[in-house]
């Protein structure tokens, strides 16, 4: 397992691999963040809520527990985390 911290510890994830592939499980504190991808990502919100501005979109969309979104490789996206939020990120 690999632990990663971003944005002065406001985003923390634990990365691991299993039969489903490479996955990170993490938590984001309330705030605004911009991420870049190096491979395709599917982010599933486990608890909490965030607004995401995905590549090619003009507006933010809200994602809550049980919802997910995808971002292609080599792209950037922004998130506004409204409350502490837990997520799973699947890579392919």
C-alpha positions in Angstrom: 0.0 0.0 0.0 1.1 3.5 -0.7 -0.1 6.6 1.2 -0.1 10.0 -0.6 -0.8 13.5 0.7 -1.7 16.5 -1.5 -2.6 20.1 -0.9 -0.8 20.4 2.5 -2.5 17.3 3.8 -6.0 18.3 2.8 -6.3 15.3 0.4 -5.0 12.0 1.6 -5.2 8.7 -0.3 -4.1 5.1 0.2 -3.3 3.3 -3.0 -3.5 -0.5 -3.6 -4.0 -3.1 -6.2 -6.3 -6.1 -6.3 -8.1 -8.3 -8.8 -10.0 -5.2 -10.0 -6.8 -3.3 -10.8 -5.2 -0.2 -9.3 -7.4 1.7 -6.8 -7.0 4.6 -4.4 -9.2 5.2 -1.4 -9.1 8.7 0.1 -10.6 11.7 1.9 -10.7 15.3 0.8 -11.2 18.2 3.3 -13.5 21.0 2.3 -11.8 23.2 -0.3 -11.0 23.7 -4.0 -8.5 21.5 -5.8 -7.3 20.9 -9.4 -6.1 17.4 -10.4 -4.3 16.1 -13.4 -4.7 12.5 -14.7 -2.0 10.3 -16.3 -4.5 7.5 -17.0 -8.3 7.0 -17.2 -10.0 7.5 -13.8 -13.4 6.6 -12.5 -14.1 8.4 -9.2 -16.9 7.2 -7.0 -18.1 9.3 -4.0 -18.4 7.1 -0.9 -19.5 9.7 1.6 -20.0 13.5 1.4 -20.4 15.7 -1.6 -18.3 17.6 -4.2 -18.8 19.8 -7.3 -16.6 18.8 -10.2 -15.8 20.7 -13.4 -14.9 18.0 -15.8 -12.8 18.4 -19.0 -14.8 20.0 -21.8 -17.6 21.2 -19.5 -18.3 24.9 -18.8 -20.1 24.3 -15.4 -19.6 22.4 -12.2 -21.8 19.3 -11.5 -22.6 18.0 -8.1 -21.7 14.5 -7.1 -22.9 12.9 -3.8 -22.5 9.5 -2.1 -23.1 6.7 -4.5 -22.5 8.8 -7.6 -19.4 8.7 -9.8 -17.7 10.4 -12.8 -14.9 9.6 -15.3 -12.0 11.5 -16.5 -9.8 10.5 -19.5 -6.1 10.2 -19.3 -3.9 13.3 -19.6 -6.7 15.7 -18.6 -7.2 18.2 -15.8 -10.3 18.7 -13.7 -11.4 20.9 -10.8 -13.3 20.0 -7.6 -15.0 22.1 -4.9 -15.4 19.9 -1.9 -18.4 21.2 0.2 -17.8 18.9 3.2 -15.2 16.3 4.1 -15.7 13.6 1.3 -14.5 10.1 0.9 -13.9 8.5 -2.5 -12.7 5.5 -4.4 -10.7 6.1 -7.6 -10.4 3.2 -10.1 -7.6 3.5 -12.8 -7.5 1.8 -16.2 
